[in-house]
Amino acid sequence: MVAQLGASAIAARAHEELLRYWAALRRSGRLPGRADICPEAFKRLLPTVSLIDVIRDQDGRVDYRQRLAGTGLYSVYGREITGMKLTDLYNSTAADYWRAELDAVVADRKPRVGSHSMAWRGASHVSTLWLRLPLASDGCEVDMILGYDAVIGLQAERSMAVSGIRAA
């Protein structure tokens, strides 16, 4: 339990670091775009960083595709997830959860944070503490989401080594 609380505190610091970076890129209420992001600025977080494309069809429906998934996410998902849509990656319950969360990021144009159990993958003792940050190439309409995931659970120490999270 102490290790889990320590891992949660480390994850919270990582979230704060990335959120501060993202917020500093905003200008006059406009969202930063992918072109504004410099990965070197948060290099230690890169193993569990993701970029999620916001895909709009002609009817206005929105879907999401993993454009990029850090190498540390392979151990979380047990496979490469780059290029996958929500329905390719998750069971229906987990896909619905993520669709609702990502829809809120797109609609509200604001960051979201939360915790998600990995029970859908048979690992009920593991959770991800996640952060999703909206990006907009035109400064207004969200067309990409910057994600960061920290793994918390019984294997937190091993997961932290893979995820790139380090104590300050």
Summary of the structure (lengths in Angstrom):
residues: 168
radius of gyration: 15.4
end to end distance: 20.4
largest distance: 50.1
contacts: 490
relative contact order: 0.22
helix: 45%
strand: 29%
